[in-house]
Amino acid sequence: TLGIIGGIVTGIIWKIIDEIRNLYIQFPAIYESWKISFESLSVKWSDIYVSLPENLQNIINNLVRAVQDKASGLVNRYSSPMMTHAGNFAKMLPNIFISFIVFILSSFFMVSDARKVRNAVSKVIGKNIVERLHEIKVQLQKYLGGYVKAQCIIMLIATVIIFIGLTILGVEYALLIAVVTALIDALPFFGSGAVLLPWSLISFINSDIKTGIGLLIIYLVIMFTRQMIEPKIVSKNIGMNPILTLMAMYVGYRTFSLGGMIVGPLLLMTVISLYNAHVFDGAIKILKDIKVMMIKEYRALRYRLDSAGREEDEDDK
């Protein structure tokens, strides 16, 4: 099983790495091609541009200049570091091979001796803790595990659909684009349309009708497939409130940058799973006791102040 899955994953990763390498080598030429296409597009839409207000023209010019400066800066910044990283990766290959062998052997022993290890741990930590850990495991599998499993299945299906569609359209780096689009599609509030729809619009503007229609068809197929399979593989029990999901994405983004948009909802699901497993019951009980005590102290203080006020009024009279 490990050999089959490992072979498939290795082939996919190798293909993605090869496409990234080719993209890195050809990026200057691609950048020049984009620049020429944009200039021809500017000429084509020059009449509309001239009719725009002067302030809007300045905004467009500044935006175009910023994009060009950013792209050229990326080319210059990552040209030498990429070669350094490639050399470091080659040096790490022996360590990676040894780690892989250790992983295979440890997986075998963990599977073969799983029952013995489980029984030994149960005797050491006690029955109550084992039951609590089992409840936590069940909740994590139900919420976090179910969500991750469902998203992985949807991402895999989306990757296959996008890869087949882009290959038919003759798009270069089809697998790399398919993987990146599927990752974006897995983000809440986003979707494959964040990549495919603007790309399709640009293709129509550049008179590439075939690519534009093809990208729209790919997007519609993904949407239809998601609507068909998502209710079957995503349980209603693992759904989260949209506001909480948005908050988790924002906090994750502010904390961990772009990767936090994925980590944030996962951490939120972990907290929900632990809450449903009654892990926080003790802390919640303490907080409730503190709240009751503060209310009692507040009422007692109010009573003493009111009593003192009445006594002062009687003395004044």
C-alpha positions in Angstrom: 0.0 0.0 0.0 2.8 2.4 0.9 4.6 1.5 -2.3 1.6 2.2 -4.5 0.5 5.4 -2.8 4.2 6.5 -2.5 4.8 5.9 -6.2 1.7 7.9 -7.2 2.5 10.8 -4.9 6.2 10.8 -6.0 5.2 10.9 -9.6 2.9 13.8 -9.0 5.4 15.7 -7.0 8.1 15.1 -9.5 5.9 16.4 -12.3 5.0 19.5 -10.3 8.7 20.2 -9.4 9.6 19.8 -13.1 6.9 22.3 -14.1 8.1 24.7 -11.4 11.7 24.4 -12.7 10.6 25.0 -16.3 8.4 27.9 -15.2 11.4 29.4 -13.3 13.6 29.1 -16.4 11.0 30.5 -18.8 9.6 33.2 -16.5 11.6 36.1 -18.1 10.3 35.2 -21.5 6.7 34.7 -20.1 7.0 38.1 -18.4 8.0 39.7 -21.7 5.1 38.0 -23.5 2.7 39.3 -20.9 4.1 42.7 -21.2 3.7 42.7 -25.0 0.1 41.3 -24.7 -0.7 44.0 -22.2 0.7 46.7 -24.5 -1.3 45.4 -27.5 -4.4 45.3 -25.2 -3.7 48.9 -24.2 -3.6 49.9 -27.8 -6.8 48.0 -28.6 -8.6 49.8 -25.8 -6.9 53.1 -26.2 -10.1 54.9 -27.3 -11.9 53.9 -24.1 -8.8 54.8 -22.0 -8.7 58.3 -23.6 -12.4 58.9 -22.7 -11.8 58.1 -19.1 -11.4 60.9 -16.5 -7.8 62.1 -15.9 -7.8 60.9 -12.3 -8.9 57.4 -13.3 -6.2 57.4 -16.0 -3.6 58.2 -13.4 -4.8 55.4 -11.1 -4.6 52.9 -14.0 -1.1 54.1 -14.9 0.1 53.8 -11.3 -1.4 50.3 -11.0 0.2 49.1 -14.2 3.5 50.5 -13.2 3.3 48.9 -9.7 2.5 45.5 -11.2 5.4 45.8 -13.7 7.9 46.9 -10.9 6.7 44.0 -8.7 7.1 41.4 -11.4 10.6 42.6 -12.4 11.6 42.8 -8.7 10.5 39.2 -8.2 12.6 38.0 -11.1 15.7 39.8 -9.8 15.1 38.8 -6.2 14.5 35.1 -6.6 17.0 34.3 -9.4 20.0 33.5 -7.3 18.2 32.2 -4.2 16.5 29.6 -6.3 19.8 28.2 -7.5 21.0 28.1 -3.8 17.9 26.2 -2.7 18.3 23.7 -5.5 21.9 23.0 -4.4 20.8 22.6 -0.8 18.0 20.2 -1.8 20.6 18.1 -3.6 22.7 17.9 -0.5 19.7 16.8 1.6 18.9 13.9 -0.7 20.9 11.3 1.5 19.1 12.5 4.6 15.8 12.3 2.9 16.5 8.7 1.8 17.4 7.7 5.3 14.4 9.4 6.8 12.2 7.6 4.3 13.6 4.2 5.2 13.0 5.0 8.9 9.5 6.1 8.1 8.7 2.8 6.3 10.2 0.6 9.1 8.5 2.6 11.9 5.2 2.5 10.1 5.5 -1.3 9.9 6.3 -1.8 13.6 3.6 0.7 14.7 1.0 -1.2 12.7 2.1 -4.7 13.8 2.5 -3.8 17.5 -0.4 -1.3 17.7 -2.5 -3.4 20.1 0.4 -4.1 22.5 1.3 -0.4 22.6 -2.3 0.6 23.2 -2.7 -1.9 26.1 0.6 -0.8 27.7 -0.4 2.8 27.5 -3.8 2.1 29.0 -2.3 0.4 32.0 0.0 3.3 32.6 -2.3 6.3 32.3 -5.5 4.7 33.7 -9.0 3.9 32.5 -10.6 7.4 33.0 -7.9 9.2 31.0 -8.1 6.5 28.3 -11.9 7.1 28.0 -11.4 10.9 27.8 -8.7 10.5 25.1 -11.0 8.2 23.2 -13.8 10.8 23.3 -11.3 13.5 22.1 -10.2 11.2 19.3 -13.9 10.6 18.2 -14.6 14.3 18.2 -11.5 15.1 16.3 -12.2 12.4 13.7 -15.8 13.7 13.4 -15.1 17.4 12.9 -11.5 18.0 12.0 -10.8 14.6 10.3 -14.1 14.7 8.5 -13.5 18.2 7.2 -9.9 17.5 6.1 -10.9 14.3 4.4 -13.8 15.9 2.6 -11.7 18.8 1.4 -8.9 16.5 0.2 -11.4 14.4 -1.8 -12.9 17.6 -3.4 -9.4 19.0 -4.1 -8.3 15.8 -5.7 -11.4 15.7 -8.0 -11.0 19.5 -8.8 -7.3 18.9 -9.6 -8.1 16.1 -12.0 -10.9 18.1 -13.7 -8.7 21.2 -14.1 -5.7 19.2 -15.3 -7.7 17.4 -18.0 -9.4 20.6 -19.1 -6.1 22.6 -19.3 -4.4 19.7 -21.1 -7.2 19.6 -23.7 -6.8 23.4 -24.1 -3.0 23.0 -24.6 -2.1 25.2 -21.6 1.5 24.8 -20.3 2.1 23.9 -16.7 -1.3 22.3 -16.5 -0.6 20.2 -13.4 0.9 23.1 -11.4 -2.0 25.4 -12.3 -4.5 22.7 -11.4 -2.9 22.1 -8.0 -2.8 25.8 -7.1 -6.4 26.4 -8.3 -7.6 23.4 -6.3 -5.9 24.8 -3.2 -7.6 28.1 -3.7 -10.9 26.3 -4.3 -10.5 24.6 -0.9 -10.4 28.0 0.9 -13.7 29.2 2.4 -15.4 32.1 0.6 -13.1 31.7 -2.4 -13.2 29.0 -5.0 -11.8 28.0 -8.4 -13.6 31.0 -9.9 -11.0 33.3 -8.3 -8.5 32.0 -10.8 -10.6 30.7 -13.7 -13.0 33.6 -14.2 -10.5 36.4 -14.4 -8.3 34.2 -16.6 -11.3 33.6 -18.9 -12.2 37.3 -19.0 -8.6 38.2 -20.0 -8.7 35.5 -22.7 -11.9 37.0 -24.1 -10.3 40.5 -24.1 -7.3 39.2 -25.9 -9.6 37.6 -28.5 -8.6 34.0 -27.4 -12.2 32.8 -27.5 -11.3 29.1 -27.4 -9.4 29.4 -24.1 -12.0 31.7 -22.6 -14.9 29.3 -23.4 -12.8 26.3 -22.2 -12.0 28.0 -18.9 -15.7 28.8 -18.4 -16.6 25.2 -19.1 -14.0 23.9 -16.6 -15.4 26.3 -14.0 -19.0 25.1 -14.6 -17.9 21.5 -14.4 -16.2 22.0 -11.1 -19.1 23.9 -9.7 -21.6 21.2 -10.8 -19.3 18.4 -9.5 -18.9 20.2 -6.1 -22.7 20.7 -5.8 -23.2 17.0 -6.5 -20.5 15.4 -4.3 -20.1 17.9 -1.4 -23.4 17.1 0.4 -22.5 13.4 0.3 -19.0 13.6 1.7 -19.3 16.6 4.0 -21.5 15.9 7.0 -23.8 18.7 8.2 -22.3 18.1 11.7 -18.9 19.5 10.6 -20.2 22.7 9.1 -19.2 25.9 10.9 -20.9 29.2 11.2 -19.8 31.4 8.3 -19.0 34.4 10.6 -16.8 32.2 12.8 -15.1 30.8 9.7 -14.5 34.3 8.4 -13.1 35.4 11.7 -10.8 32.4 11.9 -9.5 33.1 8.4 -8.9 36.7 9.2 -7.1 35.9 12.5 -5.1 33.2 10.7 -4.1 35.6 7.9 -3.0 38.3 10.4 -1.0 35.7 12.3 0.4 33.3 9.7 0.0 35.3 6.5 -1.6 33.5 3.5 -1.1 30.0 5.1 -3.1 31.1 8.1 -6.3 31.3 5.9 -6.2 27.5 5.9 -4.7 27.0 9.4 -7.3 29.3 11.0 -10.4 27.3 10.3 -8.5 24.1 11.1 -7.6 25.4 14.5 -11.2 26.6 15.1 -12.4 23.1 14.3 -9.9 21.6 16.7 -11.2 23.9 19.4 -14.8 22.9 18.6 -13.8 19.2 18.7 -12.1 19.6 22.1 -15.2 21.5 23.4 -17.5 18.8 22.3 -15.2 16.3 24.0 -15.8 18.1 27.3 -12.1 19.1 27.6 -13.0 22.6 28.7 -15.7 21.6 31.1 -13.5 22.2 34.2 -12.4 25.7 33.0 -16.0 26.6 32.1 -17.3 25.5 35.5 -14.6 27.6 37.2 -15.5 30.7 35.2 -19.2 30.2 36.0 -18.4 29.9 39.7 -16.4 33.1 39.5 -19.3 34.8 37.7 -21.8 33.7 40.4 -19.5 34.8 43.2 -18.9 38.2 41.5 -22.7 38.7 41.2 -23.2 37.8 44.8 -20.5 40.2 45.9 -21.9 42.9 43.7 -25.4 42.5 45.2 -24.1 42.4 48.7 -22.1 45.6 48.1 -25.2 47.3 46.6 -27.2 46.2 49.6 -24.6 47.7 52.0 -24.5 50.9 50.1 -28.3 51.2 50.0 -28.4 50.5 53.7 -25.8 53.1 54.5 -27.7 55.6 52.3 -30.9 55.0 54.1 -29.2 55.5 57.5 -27.8 58.8 56.3 -31.2 60.0 55.2 -32.7 59.1 58.6 -29.9 61.0 60.4 -30.5 64.0 58.1 -34.2 64.0 58.9 
